[in-house]
Amino acid sequence: MNPPAIAIDGPAASGKSTVAKLIAKELGYTFINTGAMYRAVTWYLLRRDVDTADTAAVCAALPGIPLSFGKDGSVSCVVFEGRVLTDELRTPEVNANVSTVAAIPQVRALLVEKQREYNTREAVVMEGRDIGTVVFPDTPFKYFVTASEEVRAARRAAEGITESITERDRKDSQRSVSPLVQAPDALLVDTSDMSIEQVVALVVADIRKKLA
Ligand code: DC
């Protein structure tokens, strides 16, 4: 049996990254940001001038893709040519292309396998869109973290990022493979009127109750 896997899913700017990181710290588990994995593949394809809308071209570029999915301390990271990718994963170009790349089944198959590998060795808090539905469908620890569209847009604006999260969410929710959807057995956490501390406390309490 694998160690515990905590699945945190939700739309863009719902606060799930922040809370997932804090939950992992509180429990002493490894934090895995799966969005960064899809972003890294997208960044690499753009760097190679691959047309992200051309599925055949994307698939041709996947075998032997020179990205490694590892850990920096207790947090996941993506390494390219010996360097941890950070800011380059959050550019407007990556934002604009990542949902197209993430809709390609071969990309998802590759990354889901890497995501599951993390949990064979250690307990994880994994954040994404399909963690409770596809990556760990059998985990009893599933949380769907969301917030109203206004609150989410305001949070992105406060970070100085202007991007159409509505458009990205539409693409992520409407794709045919592993769409962003709340798992039927996930606990819905609407963070619109909650502080980060309240969200973390609520989720950690639920996890501890289930672990006991
Ligand atoms: O969490 P994020 O905004 O960094 O994710 C970037 C994109 O990656 C998101 O728009 C959809 C995709 N993604 C996905 O399809 N499945 C995941 N498990 C995580 C992210």
Residues whose N, C-alpha, C, O or C-beta is under 5 A from the ligand:
A	BS01	DC	A12 T34 G35 A36 Y38 V98 S99 A102 E127 G128 R129 D130 R168 D172
